[in-house]
Amino acid sequence: MADVKRRRGDRRDGVLLRDIDSLHYITPYLYPNRADNEAFISERIDLTAVNEYLEKKAAETGEKWTLFHVILAAVMKTMQLRPHLNRFIQGKRLYQRNEFTAAFVVKKTFDDESHEALAYLKFHPEDTIDDVHARLMKEITTRRGEELDNSTSAMDMMMRMPRFLCSFLMALFRKLDYYGKVPKSLVASDPYYASAMFSNLGSIKLRSGYHHLTNWGTNSLFVIIGEKKIVPIFAPDGSYEMKEVVDIGITVDERIADGYYYAKSVALVKKLLSDPKLLEQPASQEVEI
């Protein structure tokens, strides 16, 4: 999508969808705010296959592999194969995003006074889970260093401004945001301009749950990963087995796709997590659901 020639109405970060039905055209006018159009999906994932895969990859590579690597790779592959998930609405128009990106917050150190940094990753159709792992580890190392991302640098500068000037600039930025004209240097690492934003609450021992979307930016998909736990998994005959699971919460802008599309997309994520070896194929390679 990044090489598509821009036409009138396209944005720097997305192609205007012109051939859409009347419902998708009118909906942004009826319900203009993304935060008013959230749908929340909660899923419990059996980690038996994932744990075995992580143990195998760690033994093979001698590197650290975590649940976050697998879930990130699974969601990004799903977005490649289910491109409606990579749409967004801004300025009352529906766009197909040019790139596949993921964002998350990195805690510098795990203590109360530690600062946070914004991580922003770009993915490609040929990427495998090994590419995701390498890119993720590099980004985390960078963000835990002294270097500031673009968005944090801009916020630090605005923090030194008087309140009236900060309010004026934010009103201006919101207008520019509406038309897709916010300077790229200011939002290059803004998580609310990413295809999907992730929050790994399990890393700080919290359960999964709902997280809101925002009217700022273009992010239409927010993924919450909870803490792993042991629960009984029941068979049809009533017997059960204790297994390790993780709960995942997904908040989506319901205007960019319908329930059936979301259901098949969630089924694909679950399929990939039940057989993580599929993530070693290029992200654009089809998977049967």
C-alpha positions as a Markdown table, in Angstrom:
| # | Residue | x | y | z |
|---|---|---|---|---|
| 1 | Met | 0.0 | 0.0 | 0.0 |
| 2 | Ala | 2.9 | 2.4 | 0.7 |
| 3 | Asp | 3.7 | 2.6 | -3.1 |
| 4 | Val | 0.2 | 3.5 | -4.2 |
| 5 | Lys | 0.0 | 6.8 | -6.0 |
| 6 | Arg | -1.9 | 9.4 | -4.0 |
| 7 | Arg | -5.1 | 10.8 | -5.4 |
| 8 | Arg | -7.2 | 13.7 | -4.4 |
| 9 | Gly | -8.8 | 12.9 | -1.0 |
| 10 | Asp | -6.0 | 10.5 | 0.1 |
| 11 | Arg | -4.0 | 11.2 | 3.2 |
| 12 | Arg | -0.3 | 10.8 | 3.8 |
| 13 | Asp | -1.1 | 7.7 | 5.9 |
| 14 | Gly | -4.1 | 6.2 | 4.1 |
| 15 | Val | -6.0 | 5.8 | 0.9 |
| 16 | Leu | -9.6 | 7.1 | 0.8 |
| 17 | Leu | -12.0 | 4.2 | 0.2 |
| 18 | Arg | -14.2 | 5.5 | -2.6 |
| 19 | Asp | -16.1 | 2.3 | -3.5 |
| 20 | Ile | -18.0 | 1.6 | -0.3 |
| 21 | Asp | -21.6 | 1.0 | 0.5 |
| 22 | Ser | -23.9 | 3.8 | 1.7 |
| 23 | Leu | -24.0 | 2.5 | 5.3 |
| 24 | His | -20.2 | 2.8 | 5.7 |
| 25 | Tyr | -20.4 | 6.2 | 4.0 |
| 26 | Ile | -23.1 | 7.6 | 6.3 |
| 27 | Thr | -22.0 | 6.0 | 9.6 |
| 28 | Pro | -19.1 | 8.5 | 10.3 |
| 29 | Tyr | -21.6 | 11.4 | 9.9 |
| 30 | Leu | -24.1 | 9.8 | 12.3 |
| 31 | Tyr | -21.4 | 8.7 | 14.8 |
| 32 | Pro | -18.4 | 10.9 | 14.2 |
| 33 | Asn | -16.4 | 10.1 | 17.3 |
| 34 | Arg | -14.3 | 6.9 | 17.5 |
| 35 | Ala | -14.5 | 6.7 | 21.2 |
| 36 | Asp | -18.3 | 6.5 | 20.9 |
| 37 | Asn | -18.1 | 3.5 | 18.6 |
| 38 | Glu | -16.1 | 1.0 | 20.5 |
| 39 | Ala | -16.8 | -2.8 | 20.5 |
| 40 | Phe | -15.0 | -4.9 | 23.1 |
| 41 | Ile | -14.0 | -8.5 | 22.5 |
| 42 | Ser | -12.6 | -10.8 | 25.2 |
| 43 | Glu | -11.0 | -14.1 | 24.5 |
| 44 | Arg | -9.2 | -16.7 | 26.6 |
| 45 | Ile | -6.3 | -18.4 | 25.0 |
| 46 | Asp | -5.0 | -21.9 | 26.0 |
| 47 | Leu | -1.2 | -21.4 | 26.2 |
| 48 | Thr | -0.2 | -25.1 | 25.9 |
| 49 | Ala | 1.1 | -24.8 | 22.3 |
| 50 | Val | 2.5 | -21.3 | 22.8 |
| 51 | Asn | 4.6 | -22.3 | 25.8 |
| 52 | Glu | 6.0 | -25.3 | 24.0 |
| 53 | Tyr | 6.9 | -23.1 | 21.0 |
| 54 | Leu | 8.5 | -20.4 | 23.2 |
| 55 | Glu | 10.6 | -23.0 | 25.0 |
| 56 | Lys | 11.7 | -24.4 | 21.6 |
| 57 | Lys | 12.6 | -21.0 | 20.2 |
| 58 | Ala | 14.6 | -20.0 | 23.3 |
| 59 | Ala | 16.6 | -23.3 | 23.1 |
| 60 | Glu | 17.3 | -22.8 | 19.4 |
| 61 | Thr | 18.3 | -19.2 | 19.5 |
| 62 | Gly | 19.7 | -18.7 | 23.0 |
| 63 | Glu | 17.6 | -15.5 | 23.2 |
| 64 | Lys | 14.7 | -14.4 | 25.3 |
| 65 | Trp | 11.2 | -15.2 | 23.8 |
| 66 | Thr | 8.0 | -14.1 | 25.5 |
| 67 | Leu | 4.3 | -14.4 | 25.1 |
| 68 | Phe | 4.2 | -10.8 | 23.8 |
| 69 | His | 6.4 | -11.7 | 20.8 |
| 70 | Val | 3.9 | -14.4 | 19.7 |
| 71 | Ile | 0.7 | -12.4 | 20.3 |
| 72 | Leu | 2.2 | -9.4 | 18.5 |
| 73 | Ala | 3.2 | -11.6 | 15.5 |
| 74 | Ala | -0.2 | -13.2 | 15.5 |
| 75 | Val | -2.1 | -9.9 | 15.5 |
| 76 | Met | 0.1 | -8.4 | 12.8 |
| 77 | Lys | -0.3 | -11.4 | 10.5 |
| 78 | Thr | -4.0 | -11.3 | 11.0 |
| 79 | Met | -4.1 | -7.7 | 10.0 |
| 80 | Gln | -2.1 | -8.5 | 6.9 |
| 81 | Leu | -4.6 | -11.2 | 5.9 |
| 82 | Arg | -7.7 | -9.3 | 7.2 |
| 83 | Pro | -7.0 | -5.8 | 5.9 |
| 84 | His | -10.3 | -4.2 | 7.0 |
| 85 | Leu | -8.7 | -4.3 | 10.5 |
| 86 | Asn | -6.2 | -1.8 | 9.2 |
| 87 | Arg | -8.7 | 0.8 | 8.3 |
| 88 | Phe | -9.5 | 4.0 | 10.1 |
| 89 | Ile | -12.0 | 6.8 | 10.1 |
| 90 | Gln | -10.9 | 10.4 | 10.4 |
| 91 | Gly | -12.5 | 13.6 | 9.1 |
| 92 | Lys | -15.8 | 11.6 | 8.6 |
| 93 | Arg | -14.1 | 9.5 | 5.9 |
| 94 | Leu | -13.0 | 5.9 | 5.8 |
| 95 | Tyr | -9.4 | 5.1 | 4.8 |
| 96 | Gln | -7.2 | 2.0 | 4.2 |
| 97 | Arg | -4.0 | 2.6 | 6.1 |
| 98 | Asn | -0.8 | 2.5 | 4.0 |
| 99 | Glu | 1.4 | 0.7 | 6.5 |
| 100 | Phe | 1.1 | -2.1 | 9.1 |
| 101 | Thr | 2.3 | -0.6 | 12.4 |
| 102 | Ala | 2.2 | -1.5 | 16.1 |
| 103 | Ala | 2.8 | 0.6 | 19.2 |
| 104 | Phe | 3.2 | 0.1 | 22.9 |
| 105 | Val | 4.5 | 1.9 | 25.9 |
| 106 | Val | 7.9 | 0.9 | 27.3 |
| 107 | Lys | 8.6 | 1.3 | 31.0 |
| 108 | Lys | 12.3 | 2.4 | 31.4 |
| 109 | Thr | 12.6 | 0.5 | 34.7 |
| 110 | Phe | 10.0 | -1.2 | 36.9 |
| 111 | Asp | 9.6 | 1.3 | 39.7 |
| 112 | Asp | 7.1 | 4.0 | 40.6 |
| 113 | Glu | 9.2 | 7.0 | 39.5 |
| 114 | Ser | 10.4 | 5.5 | 36.2 |
| 115 | His | 9.5 | 7.3 | 33.0 |
| 116 | Glu | 7.8 | 5.8 | 30.0 |
| 117 | Ala | 8.7 | 5.8 | 26.3 |
| 118 | Leu | 6.7 | 5.2 | 23.2 |
| 119 | Ala | 7.7 | 2.3 | 21.0 |
| 120 | Tyr | 6.5 | 2.3 | 17.3 |
| 121 | Leu | 7.2 | -0.6 | 14.9 |
| 122 | Lys | 6.6 | -1.0 | 11.2 |
| 123 | Phe | 5.9 | -4.5 | 9.7 |
| 124 | His | 6.0 | -5.8 | 6.1 |
| 125 | Pro | 4.1 | -8.6 | 4.2 |
| 126 | Glu | 7.2 | -10.8 | 4.1 |
| 127 | Asp | 7.9 | -10.6 | 7.9 |
| 128 | Thr | 8.0 | -13.8 | 10.0 |
| 129 | Ile | 7.9 | -14.1 | 13.7 |
| 130 | Asp | 11.7 | -14.0 | 13.7 |
| 131 | Asp | 11.6 | -10.6 | 12.1 |
| 132 | Val | 9.0 | -9.5 | 14.7 |
| 133 | His | 11.2 | -10.7 | 17.5 |
| 134 | Ala | 14.3 | -9.0 | 16.3 |
| 135 | Arg | 12.6 | -5.7 | 15.6 |
| 136 | Leu | 10.8 | -5.8 | 19.0 |
| 137 | Met | 13.9 | -6.5 | 21.0 |
| 138 | Lys | 15.8 | -3.7 | 19.2 |
| 139 | Glu | 13.1 | -1.2 | 19.8 |
| 140 | Ile | 12.7 | -2.0 | 23.5 |
| 141 | Thr | 16.5 | -1.7 | 24.0 |
| 142 | Thr | 16.5 | 1.7 | 22.2 |
| 143 | Arg | 13.5 | 3.0 | 24.2 |
| 144 | Arg | 15.0 | 2.0 | 27.5 |
| 145 | Gly | 18.1 | 4.1 | 26.7 |
| 146 | Glu | 18.4 | 7.9 | 26.9 |
| 147 | Glu | 17.1 | 8.6 | 23.3 |
| 148 | Leu | 13.7 | 10.2 | 23.2 |
| 149 | Asp | 11.1 | 9.4 | 20.6 |
| 150 | Asn | 9.6 | 12.2 | 18.5 |
| 151 | Ser | 6.3 | 12.4 | 20.2 |
| 152 | Thr | 7.8 | 12.5 | 23.7 |
| 153 | Ser | 10.2 | 15.3 | 22.6 |
| 154 | Ala | 7.3 | 17.3 | 21.3 |
| 155 | Met | 5.3 | 16.8 | 24.5 |
| 156 | Asp | 8.3 | 17.8 | 26.6 |
| 157 | Met | 8.6 | 21.1 | 24.6 |
| 158 | Met | 4.9 | 21.9 | 25.0 |
| 159 | Met | 5.1 | 21.3 | 28.7 |
| 160 | Arg | 7.3 | 24.4 | 29.0 |
| 161 | Met | 4.7 | 26.6 | 27.3 |
| 162 | Pro | 2.1 | 28.8 | 29.1 |
| 163 | Arg | -1.3 | 27.2 | 29.3 |
| 164 | Phe | -3.0 | 29.5 | 26.8 |
| 165 | Leu | -0.4 | 28.7 | 24.1 |
| 166 | Cys | -0.6 | 24.9 | 24.8 |
| 167 | Ser | -4.4 | 25.1 | 24.5 |
| 168 | Phe | -4.2 | 27.0 | 21.2 |
| 169 | Leu | -1.7 | 24.6 | 19.7 |
| 170 | Met | -3.7 | 21.6 | 20.7 |
| 171 | Ala | -6.8 | 23.1 | 19.1 |
| 172 | Leu | -4.8 | 23.7 | 16.0 |
| 173 | Phe | -3.4 | 20.1 | 16.0 |
| 174 | Arg | -6.9 | 18.7 | 16.4 |
| 175 | Lys | -8.0 | 20.6 | 13.3 |
| 176 | Leu | -4.9 | 19.3 | 11.4 |
| 177 | Asp | -5.6 | 15.8 | 12.7 |
| 178 | Tyr | -9.1 | 16.0 | 11.2 |
| 179 | Tyr | -7.6 | 16.6 | 7.8 |
| 180 | Gly | -4.5 | 14.4 | 8.2 |
| 181 | Lys | -2.1 | 17.3 | 8.2 |
| 182 | Val | -0.4 | 17.0 | 11.5 |
| 183 | Pro | 3.4 | 17.3 | 10.8 |
| 184 | Lys | 4.8 | 13.8 | 10.5 |
| 185 | Ser | 7.7 | 14.7 | 12.8 |
| 186 | Leu | 5.3 | 15.2 | 15.7 |
| 187 | Val | 3.4 | 11.9 | 15.3 |
| 188 | Ala | 6.0 | 9.6 | 13.9 |
| 189 | Ser | 6.0 | 7.6 | 17.1 |
| 190 | Asp | 2.5 | 8.5 | 18.4 |
| 191 | Pro | 0.8 | 5.2 | 19.4 |
| 192 | Tyr | -2.6 | 6.6 | 18.5 |
| 193 | Tyr | -1.5 | 6.7 | 14.8 |
| 194 | Ala | -0.6 | 3.0 | 14.7 |
| 195 | Ser | -2.6 | 0.2 | 13.2 |
| 196 | Ala | -2.7 | -1.6 | 16.6 |
| 197 | Met | -1.7 | -0.5 | 20.0 |
| 198 | Phe | -0.8 | -3.1 | 22.6 |
| 199 | Ser | -0.6 | -3.0 | 26.4 |
| 200 | Asn | 1.0 | -6.0 | 28.1 |
| 201 | Leu | -0.6 | -5.8 | 31.5 |
| 202 | Gly | 0.6 | -9.3 | 32.3 |
| 203 | Ser | 4.1 | -7.9 | 32.6 |
| 204 | Ile | 3.0 | -5.8 | 35.6 |
| 205 | Lys | 0.8 | -8.6 | 37.1 |
| 206 | Leu | -2.6 | -7.2 | 36.1 |
| 207 | Arg | -5.6 | -8.9 | 34.5 |
| 208 | Ser | -6.8 | -8.2 | 31.0 |
| 209 | Gly | -9.6 | -5.8 | 30.5 |
| 210 | Tyr | -11.2 | -3.0 | 28.4 |
| 211 | His | -9.2 | -0.1 | 27.2 |
| 212 | His | -10.8 | 2.9 | 25.4 |
| 213 | Leu | -9.9 | 4.2 | 21.9 |
| 214 | Thr | -9.4 | 7.9 | 21.4 |
| 215 | Asn | -10.7 | 10.5 | 18.9 |
| 216 | Trp | -7.2 | 11.8 | 18.4 |
| 217 | Gly | -5.2 | 10.0 | 15.7 |
| 218 | Thr | -6.2 | 7.0 | 13.6 |
| 219 | Asn | -5.8 | 4.0 | 15.9 |
| 220 | Ser | -8.8 | 1.6 | 15.5 |
| 221 | Leu | -7.5 | -1.5 | 17.4 |
| 222 | Phe | -6.3 | -1.7 | 21.0 |
| 223 | Val | -5.1 | -5.1 | 22.4 |
| 224 | Ile | -4.7 | -5.8 | 26.1 |
| 225 | Ile | -2.7 | -8.8 | 27.2 |
| 226 | Gly | -3.4 | -10.0 | 30.8 |
| 227 | Glu | -1.5 | -12.0 | 33.3 |
| 228 | Lys | -1.1 | -15.7 | 32.7 |
| 229 | Lys | -3.0 | -18.0 | 35.1 |
| 230 | Ile | -4.0 | -21.7 | 35.7 |
| 231 | Val | -7.7 | -22.5 | 35.2 |
| 232 | Pro | -9.8 | -25.7 | 34.6 |
| 233 | Ile | -10.5 | -26.3 | 30.9 |
| 234 | Phe | -13.6 | -28.4 | 30.5 |
| 235 | Ala | -14.2 | -31.1 | 27.9 |
| 236 | Pro | -17.7 | -31.8 | 26.4 |
| 237 | Asp | -18.2 | -34.7 | 28.8 |
| 238 | Gly | -17.7 | -32.5 | 31.9 |
| 239 | Ser | -14.2 | -33.7 | 32.7 |
| 240 | Tyr | -11.5 | -31.0 | 33.0 |
| 241 | Glu | -7.8 | -30.4 | 32.9 |
| 242 | Met | -5.9 | -27.6 | 34.6 |
| 243 | Lys | -4.1 | -25.5 | 32.0 |
| 244 | Glu | -2.3 | -22.2 | 31.7 |
| 245 | Val | -4.2 | -19.5 | 29.9 |
| 246 | Val | -4.1 | -15.8 | 29.1 |
| 247 | Asp | -7.1 | -13.5 | 28.7 |
| 248 | Ile | -6.9 | -11.0 | 25.8 |
| 249 | Gly | -9.1 | -7.9 | 25.5 |
| 250 | Ile | -9.5 | -6.3 | 22.1 |
| 251 | Thr | -11.2 | -2.9 | 21.6 |
| 252 | Val | -12.2 | -2.0 | 18.0 |
| 253 | Asp | -13.9 | 0.8 | 16.1 |
| 254 | Glu | -17.0 | -1.0 | 15.1 |
| 255 | Arg | -17.5 | 1.3 | 12.1 |
| 256 | Ile | -14.5 | -0.1 | 10.1 |
| 257 | Ala | -15.9 | -3.6 | 9.7 |
| 258 | Asp | -18.9 | -5.8 | 10.7 |
| 259 | Gly | -19.3 | -8.4 | 13.4 |
| 260 | Tyr | -18.8 | -11.3 | 11.0 |
| 261 | Tyr | -15.5 | -9.9 | 9.8 |
| 262 | Tyr | -14.4 | -9.4 | 13.4 |
| 263 | Ala | -15.4 | -12.9 | 14.3 |
| 264 | Lys | -13.4 | -14.5 | 11.5 |
| 265 | Ser | -10.4 | -12.3 | 12.4 |
| 266 | Val | -10.5 | -13.4 | 16.1 |
| 267 | Ala | -10.8 | -17.0 | 14.9 |
| 268 | Leu | -7.6 | -16.5 | 12.8 |
| 269 | Val | -5.7 | -15.0 | 15.8 |
| 270 | Lys | -6.8 | -18.1 | 17.9 |
| 271 | Lys | -5.7 | -20.4 | 15.1 |
| 272 | Leu | -2.2 | -18.8 | 15.0 |
| 273 | Leu | -1.8 | -19.1 | 18.7 |
| 274 | Ser | -2.9 | -22.7 | 18.7 |
| 275 | Asp | -0.2 | -23.5 | 16.1 |
| 276 | Pro | 2.5 | -20.8 | 16.4 |
| 277 | Lys | 4.7 | -22.5 | 13.8 |
| 278 | Leu | 2.4 | -20.9 | 11.3 |
| 279 | Leu | 4.0 | -17.6 | 12.3 |
| 280 | Glu | 7.3 | -18.7 | 10.7 |
| 281 | Gln | 5.6 | -18.2 | 7.3 |
| 282 | Pro | 5.6 | -14.8 | 5.7 |
| 283 | Ala | 2.8 | -12.6 | 7.2 |
| 284 | Ser | 1.0 | -12.4 | 3.9 |
| 285 | Gln | 0.8 | -16.2 | 3.4 |
| 286 | Glu | -2.8 | -17.4 | 3.7 |
| 287 | Val | -3.9 | -19.6 | 6.6 |
| 288 | Glu | -7.1 | -21.7 | 6.6 |
| 289 | Ile | -9.5 | -21.0 | 9.4 |
